[in-house]
Structure formats: C-alpha cells, structure tokens
Amino acid sequence: MLSSKFSPIALCLTLAVTGSMVGCKKGNKESKNPEKQELQDAKNAEVPDEQAKAQFAEVFAKYEAARADGKLSQPECESIAAGFDEVYDSNKRSMLVARFNVGAVWEECGDMEKATKIYQELGDKNFHLALNNLGVLAWNKGDTKKALDLFQKSVEADKKQAFAARNNLAAAHRDRYAEKANPEDFATAESQIQNVLAVDTSNKAAYENLARLYYDRGRLKDPSYLVLANLVVTQAIRVLEKEGKQSADIRNLQGLLFMQDNNQIDALKAFKKAVEIEPSHADGNRNIGF
C-alpha cells in the first residue's frame, strides 16, 4: 500500500544564505523606500547582504541546537521566533524568509493560529514558500480546490524555486489519477515533476512522486509503466546514495514492484529496508505484515 504525502516547508535556510533572492529593479518605486519598509510583492525582494545572512544563520544555528533533543519547548519556540522576527525587522526588503521561519516555528510548536496568520501575511505578498504551506493547510482540511489554487500560485510566484509546490501539485494530480485514471491528471503530475528534476536533479520528493505515478499507471492501465517505475526507483536509489540520502518511500515502491513480479523474498527485503530508513513508515510496516 502507498501513502499520500504533501510537503510543507519547514524552516528555510538556503534562500537567505545562498543569496538566491531576486534583486530589485532600479526603476521600481519600492526600491527607493528605506530598508525597513515592508515589501508589497516578494518579486521585488533584494539580495540579502552579508550581515543579514550572518544574523539569519546565527538564529538558524540556535534553532538546530534547540531541537537537538527532537522538539522545541515553549520558551525555545518564543525565543527562536523572536530571533527570526528580529532579523526580518532589520532586513524587511531582503529577509522575507526570516518572517516565513517565524511562521514555521509556530507551526512546529503547534500554534497554528499564529503560523497561519504569518503565512497569510506573506502569501498576500506573493511569497512562494508561504503560498505552498497555505496550500498544505487547505489540503489537510479537505479543501482540494483551494489547495491546488495555492500550489499553482506558489509555482507562478517563483517558477525556479517552488520545488515543494510543484511536488505538491504533482502529488495531488497523481492521487486524482489513481482514483479516476484521468490522462490530464497524469500529464499534469508528470510535467510538474519533470520541471523539478530539470532544475534539481536529486530532488527526493520528485523521484518519489514520479516512481509512484508510473507505478499507479502501470497497475491501473498500462503494465509497461511498471518498467518505467522500476527505472525511476533504480535511478533514485543511485542518485540519492551519491548524496548520502535514502528514501523509505522509494524502497517501499521497490518492494511493491517486486510483488508485481511475484518476487516475495526481495519484496520483503525492500519493505524492511524502508522501515530501516524510517522506522515509523506506515506502508512499509504494513507491507511487512502482509
């Protein structure tokens, strides 16, 4: 059996530290505002300076140290959130990601009211990470239409970096394909995944989505896609191992593909590998039981 996973963005580090935000245009009216003036649209964000990056990295390091025991206490939640807010308050034109992390901290700490308010604030500024997380929240509430709209808005807000939103769009259409075998859902899911892998060739979620999409098509309609699913699984294992990564979902799919060939011995090995990677992996544990 397979599970459906959607990807909220937890705390984000890479955008700020690598300086991959879009620089503002000289002719843009907002670029004349003081540094502490809030942006109206994330597309006008400036590249953070070295001081801003250092401030951000310092708070992120405190976050990682605080959650070394696996969770954040309430005082830690408040302290880390305040730290990211301080970074944002000093760098409002370049550090939307710091404000986003305030929301992510509150979500991790279970205060969904605060988290949602911040995501909405940033979503109104067209910040793709916040739009993605709002989409996940909508999906979890059963509002599929709103979720798909938010994922699409996230992709449109940053076509190069919205990997999670593309993967979530793919997962949603993949799930609908598994239910109705609609070719349009298949095509949309495949296209979004391919767009991710074209930019990020080792994106774990994209490989997981693509392997499952092909597996579903193979078991539902076209057995030749089981061969493609197997190729994706093999490539994913190879690519991820090169980067020191593993995927329980990929190993679980590998087991299901072995089951399609009536190879129960190797299937069991694959399911056990999935659980070894992720002991709480529900499908892996269930498949071992079967």
Phi, psi and omega in degrees: 000159184235150177253161177252120181242136173242149192250097168285154174274125173278207181298140184252134177245320195295322184299316184285318186286325180275348179068039184266008176291156182283133177287152181283155180274143183300325184276000184281134183299324183296331185293347180271352181286158176299160183302326184275359177287131182292143174286149174265337182216128183299337181294342179264011181297145179266161175287129181294144177278175185297324180294318179296318178299317181295318178299316180297313182298325179295316179292320179298321178297321178295322177298312181298321179293320182294325183262017179298333178272007175098353180202165177251134174282166180300315177299323178293320177303312182294319182293314181293317178299317179296323179297314178293324178296323178296319177298315181295315182300330180273346187217056188292340181271348183231354187234047172302330181296329178292318177295321176302318181295332174300314178297319181295323177297313181294326176295315179299327182273001173090005179264083186290334179296312179294317182298312183297321179299318180289317177300319180294318177303315181283328176298324177295339176266006177069035180273118193297325181296318180292319178299321178298313183293325174297324177296318178296318179298319178295318179299316181294338176271359179089007180268079186298317183299313180295319180299312180298322179296317180291320176300317180296320178296323178297316178297316181293330181290328179206087186297334183275327189252352186280057182296315183297318180295319177297317178296323179290321174301315180298316181297320180295313179290328177296317178296320178293325177296319180298331180275320189240351181054040178279121181303329180294320177296319178299312183297319179295314180299312181299318181297315180296319180294316180297325177295323177294310184292337177293332181258319182239092189288354179237028181288112187298314182297325179294317177298318179298316179296316183293317179298317181290321179301313180292324177298314180298317179294323180295318182280335184269324194220314191226097184305337180296337179287344173294327176295316178296320178300319179297320178296319179295317178300314180298315180294319180299315179300316181295312183294315182293322179297326177299330182259010179072025181247159175219158180228118176295323180297318179296317179293324177295318176296322177302318177297319179295324177292322175297321179297325177299332178265010182060030178260081187288331181294308180290331177298315180297320177300318181293318179297320179294324177295321178301316181288329176297319179290318183222091186306331181267011182296109188298313184291321178299313178296319180295319182291328174297319179296325179289000000 
